[in-house]
Amino acid sequence: MMKSTTVDDQIYELHATVCQVLSNPTRLKILSALRDQEIAVAELARRVGTSMPNLSQHLAILRQRKVVLTRRQGVTIYYRIANPKILRAFDIMREVLFEQLSEGRRLFRAAAAGARRTRARR
């Protein structure tokens, strides 16, 4: 017997999909580069430090999930963040990461100090 899918289940699936889209370092670099302005695709490749084919693959994924939007002017395509709330989520996750790194360093220093005291007593 199959379990019926609820609206909540569908929302969790969409949430997970967006998180998967944002789980790639290159795509995070793209978001960071687009933080303050719309950028032409060639300039975006330079800022992100990747090839045009690789950038195109990542941008296609971001466009598909409606994370970025495009605008064409002549032969140039410009990209921008679709919703500024994406950047808020990006920033919150970075804050959590830095807090975890800081706590990890604090624990490491405390453990190292304890090991030095133990060796000193011997």
N, C-alpha and C positions, 0 to 999 in steps of 0.2 A: 504494500500500500504506500503510495507516494504522499509525502507531507505537502500540504498546501502552502503556497508562498504568501506571506502577509505583506502589507505595504511596508512595515518595518523591515522585513527581510530584504525587500527590494532597495530600500534606502541604504541599508548596511552594504549591500552589493555595490551600489553606486559610490558610496563613501570609500569602500576598499579600492575601487577602480581609480578614483581620483588620487588616493594615497599611493597606489602603484605607479601612476603617472609621475608623481612627485618623488619617487624613490630612486631616481637616477641622478648621479652627480652632474652629468652634462645638462640635463633639463633644469636642475637647480641653478646652474651657472647661467643658463638662458634667462630664467626668471630674475636673477639678480641683476643681469645686464639690462633688462627691460624695466627695472624698478622705477626709474624716474622719467623715462622717455620712450617714445616710439623709435625704433632703430631699423635701418635698411639691412636686408639679409646679409650682404657682404660684410658690413661693419660688425654685425652680430657674430658672424663666423670668426672674425679677427678677435673680438673681445672675449669670446668663449674659448678660443684657441683650438678650434676643430676644423675639419675639412667641410666644404660645402655639402658633399653627399651625406656625411654623418649628421651635420646640422639639419639638413632637410628631413632626414628620418625622424629626428627628435621633434622638430617643429610640426611634422604631420601628426604625431601622437598628441602633442599639446593642442593643436587645432581641433583634432577629432574630439577631445574631451572639453573643448571650449575654454581652455585655460588662456590661450592667446588668440588674438584677432589679427587679421591682415588688412592692408590697404595697398592698392596698386597705384603707382604714379608713373605713367609711361612704362618703362621696362623694369622699374625698381619696385620691389615688394617690401613694405614696411611691416614690422610686427610690434604689437603692444600687448600688455596684460589685459585680459578681458574683464576681470573683476578685481578691484583693489583688495578685496577680502582675501584673495589668494596670497597676497604679500603679507597680510596680517598672520595668516596661518604659517607661512614660511618663517616669519620673524619669531613667532611663538615657539616653533620647533627648534630654531637655532638657540633661543634662550634656554630651553630645556636641555639641549645638548651641552651648552657651555656650563650650566649648573651641574650637570652630571660629570663633566670633565673636571670641574673645580672640586667637586666632592671626591672624585677618584684621586686627584692629586693630594688632597688633604689626608685621605686615608692612607695613601702610599707613604707620605711624609711621616705620619704617625707610626706606621708599621716599621719604617726604616729606623726611626728614632728608638723604638722599642727594641729592635734587633741590635742596635749599637749599645744600648744599655745592658742588654743580656750578655753581649760579648765582653763588655767592660768589666762585668762582675766576675767573669771566669778567671 
